[in-house]
């Protein structure tokens, strides 16, 4: 099913990459304003390609890219390879060091209807348009999206483990994560990677807008090319692939904050009791712990008061959204249906753009923002399991917005992938 290819990556020259930590940057959709300001001050930081500045940012990035190539700021690796990428990290409250194992390659930009690459969330059209323009102007994938494949036999891990012993780069990123990059050039091993993915579906974990950008660009170029074969460089997209069967694949929860609600606290709590068992709690900083492992359970922090909410099982069948069973069973579907739509009157389509709704991944920040008056209430949720993500993707449905936060995020700057005709490795060359 999934066709992948090695790549001849563009990377910083050996003089610059001795300080690779000064060249990497967060992905375009997670970088903060403060981080951007600091990164932009470095004229050769990768952010200038991934999140360019200027009145015409895509054109600015394209000109800069050509300058970097001409001046040797970046150079293309002489051999095609599969780039092994490991991320070592810890989670708050735990001493365990996790290691997310994966590899970076080119993958064909499959249309959703082909059923090879599956999504779990919708995209915002304006953000996709920005990515299309940037790709069209630069002909470059500046950062990999994140995809998931399932291999219970772990066929590729021994080769990745061996490769990572001799890294190209090793650094600590803005998340406090230790990122390590290595490369595999052996033709037989590369062929094993290609063969292993041939019968796999891929679930898109992160980077829906960038992937949609590649998909739209492929469609555009295909329409222009009467001799389209499917192997032209514009058919491909840069992706970081990880195995769903790893215990160290972590998905963190994303909590909800509301700036205000159209009723008093007492009225809101009374409405909640129609659907939920509402239990007051003394310590708001334990809200994330009292709901762990409990289905359809949430923490509520409302004007300095903490509550545990647990849906009454008998009301679950009231959900009349036209979703498959796999989606209706999700905690966030329950939250968005009963709390946002039924109680607060914010209907499903309006929830995606509701001005008073914001998202926060840091639990303690939720409490702090309510205490500081920056939000009227916080809704604390559990994380989504990998098994739930699989079920929803395979059902062909979409999860509620901001359902998953795969941690850690991939960083930008280790390598770039060109889709220019004379810089791209074809399928024939890859399988020497």
Secondary structure by P-SEA (a helix, b strand, c coil): cbbbbbccccccccccccccccccccccccccaaaaaaaaacccccccccccccccaaaaaaaaaaaaaaacccccccbbbbbbbbbbbccccccbbbbbbbbbbbbcccccccccccccccccaaaaaaaaaaaaacccccbbbbbbbbbcccccaaaaaaaaccccccccccccbbbbbbbbccaaaaaaaaaaaccbbbbbcccaaaaaaaaaaaaaaaaacccccccccccbbbbbbbbcccccbbbbbbbbbbccccccaaaaaaaaaaccbbbbbcccccccccccccccccccccccbbbbbbccccccccccccccccccccaaaaaaacccccccccccccccccccbbbbccaaaaaaaaaaccccbbbbbbbbcaaaaaaaaaaccccccccccccccccccccccccccccccccccccc
